[in-house]
Amino acid sequence: LLSIINYIIGIYVWIVIAHVIMSWLINFNIINANNNFIIMFLQFLYRATEPVLSKIRRILPFFEGIDLSPVVLIIFLWFVQEVIE
């Protein structure tokens, strides 16, 4: 059971990383945000990560346009994985 939870946490870490990379690619106009597949993929990433990230953003101060909530979430998830192992 713990290895399954560890595996799920690992997948969620990759989802958070994908969310960060996609937001960078959209903000720098590398990816066309009007593509239907991209819109569906972004909605999936947003729905999967935003509930957790919004709670972290309420606690964490905003540093000059840099959102550190994904970094905090990934570090926390890595810590949980180490405790589970």
C-alpha positions, -999 to +999 in steps of 0.1 A: +000+000+000+028+024+009+046+018-024+013+026-043+010+059-024+047+066-031+041+060-068+010+082-068+030+110-051+057+106-078+031+110-105+016+141-088+051+157-086+054+152-124+019+168-129+030+198-109+062+201-129+042+198-162+019+226-148+049+249-142+065+242-176+032+247-195+026+280-177+061+292-188+055+281-224+022+299-225+035+331-209+065+332-233+041+326-263+059+294-273+027+273-273-005+284-290-031+285-262-060+284-287-053+248-296-081+225-283-057+198-271-036+224-253-067+238-237-078+204-224-044+196-211-041+229-193-076+224-178-065+190-165-033+204-150-051+233-135-078+211-119-052+187-106-028+212-091-047+244-083-066+233-051-033+224-034-013+254-048-040+279-038-038+268-002+000+272-003-003+306-020-025+319+009+003+311+034+034+319+012+042+356+004+045+366-033+080+374-043+082+400-071+062+381-097+077+347-088+053+320-077+071+297-052+041+275-043+050+247-068+085+246-053+071+243-018+047+216-029+073+195-046+097+198-016+068+188+007+059+158-016+095+147-017+096+148+021+065+127+023+080+102-001+111+099+021+090+094+052+069+067+035+100+048+023 
